[in-house]
């Protein structure tokens, strides 16, 4: 599986290349793209449209604003695309949806299979306790830009799919908690890779579901699994939930 790595010079891009070079999923780097020219034993470019080699899939760990250029190239070359960045606007998400009508597109706020499982557990628990209070707390390093995290929003949407409700991000105003709200709280501190905790409280008992990321490698490995998964699929929009139970290594 030949991979075009976008955002190759960033922290996640470096982890992705390291995972590829370790032999994960039998992948190889077809080309590396970054606004600052990367270096390596493969073609390196600052613009994806400069890539002239064949590739089986594109994995993007760059910046959400790059999605227009990426989807345009992926559709033109008919190459499956894994979007592993977060912080997309609704207009940018629409570009991914439009591209998925022509090619396979995998898009997720978190590439961890563990997070996909956490989402399933949250859905099941809320189904059993539909009147419970749900609060989500996410912790990340002090350089993370988007708030709340894409993963926290994924978890909140998992709750909303089951029982409805409205997001209350940060709870900035005084007043009693409403029954239907889904609380989302963000902490930015130190070098925390990522922690997500969902508290489901019925009043008489609390179920706490939590996931901790111990290193960025799991996101790189998840992205490679996603790439292997969609590389043989037809057009469509796929997410990390589709990856539960799959091991590409």
Buried (B, 14 or more C-beta within 10 A) or exposed (E): BBBBBBBBBBEBBBBBBEBBEEEBBEBBBBBBBBEEEBEEEBBBBEEBEEBEEEBBBBBBBBBBEBBEBBBBBBBEBEBBBBBBBBBBEEEBBEBBEEBBEEBBBBBBBBBBBBBBBBBEBBBEBBEEBEEBBBBBBBBBEEEBEBBBBBBBBBBBBBBBEBBEBEBBBEEEEEEEEEEBBBBBBBEBEEEBBBBBBBBBBEEEEEBEBEBEBEEBBBBBBBBBBBBBBBBEEEBEBBBBBBBEEEEBE
